[in-house]
């Protein structure tokens, strides 16, 4: 099974005086059912020497949750993950915040956006058409636009209001999506195809 390292959201649990990493359990189940070995990472080990290297991952998933700069530990871990992926030329998939982090890592920025929380958005673009996408779920307050996208990234799909919903790196096997396959009641066929094709590197 190909090993997929997954970054997690980080949350303060005030009534227990704790900070926790976590992710939607459905995402791990989806990956496992598709033949991957999901390995969630601990953001507190953001500076632990050899932490990422010890797993010898086949691919990396930069997950959703949290805004950039909300938890510097998570930001630093994901920066290290992208460094590793760049050096070793392995696939990276960004989901929502993960896509934003890829853009941030490459010196892109974000813009506030309205109308993209708890909605469905139609995808526009040849990539969406070729991969059988019509509409997708949407849960984000910040967006990548034509004006804020990093130069090393290419736009794959947008919405009617110009918000970028899918990107890829021009030279590296990095793909970012601004929707959540794990939040669908049943995994859409288009997402299943995308996950297998991209994370398996085929």
N, C-alpha and C positions, 0 to 999 in steps of 0.2 A: 504494500500500500504506500502511495506517495504521502509524505509527511507535509502537512500544511500548518505552519505557525500562524496563530491568530492573536492579534492584539485585542484587548478588552477595554470596555468602558470602566472608568474609575468613579466611585461615589463615596461621599462621606455619609456615614450612618451615625447621626448625631446622638440618638438615644443609647447607643452602645459605645460611643467614642472610638469608632473604627473607620478605616477607609478600606473599601473592598473593590476588587476587580470582578467583573461579571459580563456575561453575554447571554443572548437568547439561546436557550438550550436547543431550539429548533434548528439553528444554524449548524451546530455540531452534528445533529442527527442527519440533516440533509447531506453534509459532506461525507459522513460515514457511509450512508446508504449509496452514495455515488462512487464509493470505492477509495476514499481518501481517509487518512488518519489525522483527525483534527487535534491540534495541540495548543490549547489556550496558554498565553504567557502572562507572567506576573509583572506589572508595571513597576513595582518597587525594586526589581532587579535591573532597572534601566542602565545602570553603570557597572553591573557585575561582569567582570572579565570572563570571556569564554561562554557566556550564557547562551547566546544565539548559536554560536558555532557548534556547541555540544550536540545540538539537535540535527545538524546537517540537513536542513530542510530542503524539500523539493520545490516548494512555493510558499508564498507569504500572503496572508489576508489581513489588510489593515481595516479594522472593523468600524462600525458606526458608534454613535454615542459620544457625548461631550463636545464642547467647542474647543477649538485650538486655543492654547494658553490657559485653559481652565485647570488642567492638571499637568504641570511641567514634566512630571515623571513619565507620564504616558507619551507626551510629545517627544521626549528624549529617547524613549524606547523605540518609538516608531521611526524616528530619524535613524537610529542604528539599524533597524530592520531594512530601511530603504538603502542605506549604505551597503549592507550585506548583499541585498538583491542586485544592486548595481555592480558590485565587484564580481559576483558569481553568475550574473546574467540569468537569474531565475525568475519565473512569473510572479507578478504581484497583482492582486485584485484589491481594489479599494471599494468599500461599500459606504456610501453617503459621506460621513466625516472622513472616512478613509480616502475617498476621492479628493476631498478638500485638503487633506494632509499631503497627498502626492503633489498637488498644485502648490501648496505652501513650501514644501521641500525644494521645489524647483523655482522658487522665488515668485510664484504667482500670488494673487490676493483674492479676497472674497468681497462680495457686495451683499447688503441686506436685501431680502426678497420677501414679498408677500404672496399669499395664495398658493403656497407650496407645502402646507402642513395639513396632513390628514385629507389629502385629495388624490385624485387620479389625474395623470397628465398624459396626453397623447405625445408620442415620440415622433419627431420629424427628422428625416435623413436617410440616405441610402443604406447606411450600416443597420439601422433599425429595420428597414424593409427587408434587407437581405437575411437578417437573423430572426425574422418572423415576430418582431415586436410591434404592438399596437399602442396600448396605454400601459402605464406602470403606476405603482403607488408612489407617494411623495410625502416626505416628513422632514423638511429642512427650512430654516429661517435665513440661511446664508447661501449664496450661489456663486458659481464660477460663470463669468460672462466673457464675451469677445474681448472686452477691455481688460479683464483681470486674469485671463488664462496665461500660464507660463509658456514661454516661447518653445520649449521642448515638447509640448503637448499638442495633440491634434484633436479637434472636435469630431465626435462620431454621431451624436444625436442631440437635438435641442427640443424645446417646447415652443409653442406658438408665440410666447412672450419673450423668446430669446434666451431663456435660461438653459445652460448647458447641462445635459443629463448623462452623457457618456463621453469619455475621453480615452485616448491611448497615448503612450509615449511614442515619439517618432522613431526611436532607435532601440528601446528596451522593451521586453515583453510585459509591459505594465498596462493594465486596463482599469478604468474607474467608472463606477455607475452610481447614480444619485437616486437609487431606489433600493428596496429591501426584499429580496427573494424570500427571506425567512418569515416575512410578515404576511405572505399570501396563505390562504387556507389550504391550498394545494399548490405545490411547486409548479409554476408554469413550464411548459415544454421549452419555451425559448430560454428561460433561465437555466434549466437543466442542461441544455445543449451548451450554453455559454460557460457554465461552471466547469463542465467536463473538458471542453475544448481548451479553455484558457489555463486552468490550473494544472491540467495534465501536460500542457505544452505541446498540444497536437494541432 
